[in-house]
């Protein structure tokens, strides 16, 4: 007899619920968890909660924190996600907490609508929450991240696959690869996937994720995945399948660049880089079941997600209009670019760390005619790959890149400027881009 998702996970989560009961005795933060209504398109009636610490940082990071089956926003906030909350008080980032309202309080990561960008299921509602928070708190677009536990970990994988232009990084505790839980009979439970019996090649897993956002040619978020070796609810082989998927999406092989044991029962493997913010990181916890995260683990996730870092981008010189959705990279509309291509000047600054960087680019129209629609082309140094960007669409993610306006910033008057930016990985060369051209005409540097 087929298990329901609620029945399958409820028993396994009893130890986790007990841990929540203990953690709720901790002192409450000065700020409070607040419910938000009318936040935008919400086809599956999710609830939205937000936590903004008493002191919100300028251009704060945004964490989307997704609960487990049978869970709630308040449960993860006060319980096994509380280390994220205390870190928000310290670093000033904002937390959005979606809450499932269907029976069993599980997130849909199974239906065709759930596994398609803007498909009309839970992920669509969650992206409306992200959109709302970005506008409300002037969020740094280079530091929007997601983390979840169990059902929330599965949703974390799905969100990162469907919206690679929005999320910079993700951390999933006891999840499965994006698309693994797919069903066609209306059920939200896939026993083959939960049992660790869906085994595919890295290329097949990568293609499964790429099919969720057809046509996307940019990079994907950095991914951290955790799993207990004795997990009987979402079996341990799913960890290896997640690693296959995310290394493939990043064009990496299956051989770790670095392996260590931060604690005696942990085995951590890093791919693509060896530092704290590796491109892909897997953590295997020996002798542990479906009870993650455990004490101290979120400190590692906080560092991996960059929630303890400084803002990556300054405030934009031109703010997006309220109708511009940050859940995707909108294509410019209206007439083709015209005017103002006689002269231009570009200033580019880079902030780099380990194997990552952010680059801010300001293009100034030094000609006598206005620019009405623009495309800025530039050469990305070898070894750099764009993973996400803001105030423009970018493609391809390597080599000679073209950034195009996103409608609200299409005009550049004489003497005026627009600022765009992107986040990228690098293999050692963190130099700024070069050879800038605006609408086909070379720009000076300055």
QUICORSUL-V488427 format. One record per backbone hydrogen bond with DSSP energy under -1.0 kcal/mol. NH is the residue of the N-H (numbers start at 1). CO is the residue of the C=O. If there is no record, write none. Layout:
BEGIN
NH|CO / NH|CO
END
This chain:
BEGIN
8|4 / 9|5 / 10|6 / 13|9 / 14|11 / 17|13 / 18|14 / 19|15 / 20|16 / 21|17 / 22|18 / 23|19 / 24|20 / 25|22 / 26|23 / 34|50 / 36|48 / 45|42 / 47|99 / 49|97 / 50|34 / 51|95 / 57|92 / 62|143 / 63|94 / 64|145 / 65|96 / 66|147 / 70|104 / 71|68 / 76|72 / 77|73 / 78|74 / 79|75 / 81|76 / 82|79 / 84|81 / 86|82 / 87|83 / 88|84 / 89|85 / 90|86 / 91|87 / 92|88 / 94|61 / 95|51 / 96|63 / 97|49 / 99|47 / 105|102 / 115|111 / 117|212 / 119|116 / 125|121 / 126|122 / 127|123 / 128|124 / 129|125 / 130|126 / 131|127 / 132|128 / 133|129 / 134|130 / 135|131 / 136|132 / 137|133 / 139|134 / 140|60 / 143|140 / 145|62 / 146|169 / 147|64 / 148|171 / 149|66 / 150|173 / 152|149 / 154|150 / 155|151 / 156|152 / 157|153 / 158|154 / 159|155 / 160|156 / 161|157 / 162|158 / 163|159 / 166|163 / 167|163 / 168|144 / 170|222 / 171|146 / 172|224 / 173|148 / 174|226 / 180|177 / 182|179 / 183|110 / 194|190 / 195|191 / 196|193 / 197|192 / 199|197 / 205|201 / 206|202 / 207|203 / 208|204 / 209|205 / 210|206 / 211|207 / 212|209 / 213|210 / 216|213 / 222|168 / 223|279 / 224|170 / 225|281 / 226|172 / 227|283 / 229|285 / 230|288 / 231|228 / 235|194 / 238|235 / 239|236 / 241|237 / 242|238 / 243|239 / 244|240 / 245|241 / 246|242 / 247|243 / 248|244 / 249|245 / 250|246 / 251|248 / 252|247 / 257|270 / 258|270 / 260|268 / 266|263 / 267|284 / 268|260 / 269|282 / 270|258 / 271|280 / 280|271 / 281|223 / 282|269 / 283|225 / 284|267 / 285|227 / 286|265 / 288|285 / 291|289 / 297|294 / 301|297 / 302|298 / 303|299 / 304|300 / 305|301 / 307|302 / 309|306 / 324|321 / 338|372 / 345|364 / 346|444 / 347|362 / 349|360 / 351|358 / 353|356 / 356|353 / 357|424 / 358|351 / 359|422 / 360|349 / 361|420 / 362|347 / 363|418 / 364|345 / 365|416 / 371|412 / 372|338 / 373|410 / 376|403 / 377|437 / 378|401 / 379|434 / 380|399 / 384|381 / 385|425 / 386|397 / 387|423 / 388|423 / 390|421 / 393|404 / 395|402 / 401|378 / 402|395 / 403|376 / 404|393 / 405|374 / 408|406 / 410|407 / 412|371 / 415|365 / 416|413 / 418|363 / 420|361 / 421|390 / 422|359 / 423|388 / 424|357 / 425|385 / 426|355 / 434|379 / 437|377 / 438|441 / 439|375 / 441|438 / 443|436 / 444|344 / 446|346
END
